[in-house]
Amino acid sequence: MKNKLLWTMFLTGALAALTPQLALAVNTASNTLISNRATVNYKVATVAQTLIESSPTGNSNPGATNGTDTTFRVDDKVIFTVGSNDGGFVTTQPGSSAAAMIFTVSNTGNTVHDFNLSHVVGGKRTFFEETLEGIERGLDG
């Protein structure tokens, strides 16, 4: 019976770890202090067990209000996209200095991030040498 209880608790914990959790800190600025307490409800076979709550130091005392909130700081969430604004290939003529490729860098993370942009000429060597004259900052930032 004890092995069955341990096995059931293990499977419950594994299932909880693999199940997507609700992200209550969505759009919370980084470095913000938040508190959270998890509650686990489970059954052994068909018998409901007393719930147990989390605690920063661990908790082996079942029952509501026996857990303790864990307080922590929200980490930086770095989410950015780089998209071309050109809508297709940019064509140019040999010797031309007026061709431009336009990109937008969007930051949808939870704090301001600086990006150091540079270029890498990749792919096969062609009959002309690809160069970059410079990177210009757009009007919006």
N, C-alpha and C positions, 0 to 999 in steps of 0.2 A: 504494500500500500504506500509506504514511504517513497519507494522508487517511482511509483506512478505519479505521486504528487510532485516530486522533483522534476520528472519528465514533463508533466503538464505545465509547470511553472517555466521551465526552459523553453518549451514551444510557445507559450504566451509571450515571453520576452522576445524571442526571435521574431514572432509575428509582429509585435509592436515595433521592433527595430526596422523591419522591412516595409511597414505600412507608412505611406506618406503622412507626415505630421502637419498639422495646421500651423502656418507661419503667422503668428500674431504680431510679429515685429515688422511686418511688411511696411515699407516706406518710413521706417523709423530711422532718424539720423544716426550715423555712426557715433560711437562713444557715448551713447545714451544709456544710462543705467535702467535695466528692466528686471522685474522679478517674475518667477514662474514656479509653479508647483504642478507636478504630474500626478494623476490618479489612475491606478490600475484596478479594473474590475475583472474578475476571472471566475471560471468554474472549474471544478475538478469533477470530471465526468459530467453529470447534470446538476451537481450541487454547487450553488453559488457560494463563493467565499467572501469574507469580509474584505472590503476594498483596502488598498494600501497606498499611501502617498509618498512622494519623493522627499528627500532632504539632502542638503549639501554633504552631510557626513554619512548618509545611508540611513535606512529606516527599516526596522524589522517589527515594528509595532503596528498591527493592522488597525484600521478604523479611521473615520473622518476626523480631521483636525490633529492627527498624530504626525503629520508631515510638516515640513518647514519650507518656506519659499527659498529658492536659490536666486541670488541677485548676481547679475553679470552685465558686462558692457556689450552693446551691439557692435559687431565688427564691421569693417568696410566691406561693402558689397560692390565689386567692380563689374559693371555691365556696360559695355559700349559696343557700338556698331559703326562700321565704316562702309559707306555706300557711295557708289558713283552717281554723279548727277548728270552724266553725259548722255545716257540713254543709248549708247552704242560705241563703236570705235571712234577714236579721234584721229582724223587724217591730217597730214601735214605735207609740206613740200621740202625737199632738201634745201638747207640753208635758211629755212624759215625760223623765226624766233617768236612767232605769235601763237603757236599752238599751246593749248592748255588742257589739262585734265582736271576736272573739278570733282572733289569728294566732300562729303559731309561726315564729320565724326560726331556721334551723339552719345552722351553719357546719361544712362538711366539708372545709375547706381544710387546709393543712399548718401553720398557726399561728393564734394567737388574733387575731381581728379585732373591733374595736368598730364598732357600727353606730349611726348617728344616725338615728332614726326620726322621721318627720313625716308629715303627711297632705296630700293634695292632693284637693280636692273637684273631681270631674270630671263629664263628661257634660252632659246638658241641665239647664237650670234648671228646678226644679219649683216647685210652689206654696208650698213651705216652704223655709226656708234650712237647709242642712246645716251643722252645726258640729261641732267636736271639742272635748270638754271636757278631754281629757288622754290621755296614754299612760302606762300603768302597766306596771311590770316584773313579769314572772312570778316564781313562787317558785323556779324553777331557774336564775335568773341574770339 
